[in-house]
Amino acid sequence: MGWFTKKNDTFKIDVCKNDDNSHDDTLGVIIHFTPIAIYLYTCDEYIETFDGALTFENENGNQVEIGGTFISLEVDANFRMDDLIFDYKLKESNLPIIELKAYA
């Protein structure tokens, strides 16, 4: 399993092996939501803090904050969103949009 990581003030793909048998091109990040900030981590180090809470709107139109929640994102070289939508019988209109930007 590999993760993107920040080393020497530039971003690059770095592979962190959980076992010696696998060597996949996988990108990943862990996002930790707290009531006061959002933290981004990779497999080997902390990247960034964003002050403030993230609010979502639920199906009733009420705003909801997610605090203390960990979300991990992992995308491998063969990732296909269409397969994920089909496998889990999702509707594209209900999918959250997540945008990650990496700045060197």
HELIX and SHEET records of a PDB file:
HELIX    1   1 MET A   81  ASP A   87  1                                   7    
HELIX    2   2 GLU A   92  ASN A   94  5                                   3    
SHEET    1   A 2 GLY A   2  LYS A   7  0                                        
SHEET    2   A 2 THR A  10  VAL A  15 -1                                        
SHEET    1   B 4 TYR A  46  ASP A  51  0                                        
SHEET    2   B 4 ALA A  37  TYR A  41 -1                                        
SHEET    3   B 4 THR A  26  PHE A  33 -1                                        
SHEET    4   B 4 THR A  69  ASP A  76 -1                                        
SHEET    1   C 2 THR A  55  GLU A  57  0                                        
SHEET    2   C 2 GLN A  63  GLU A  65 -1                                        
END                                                                             
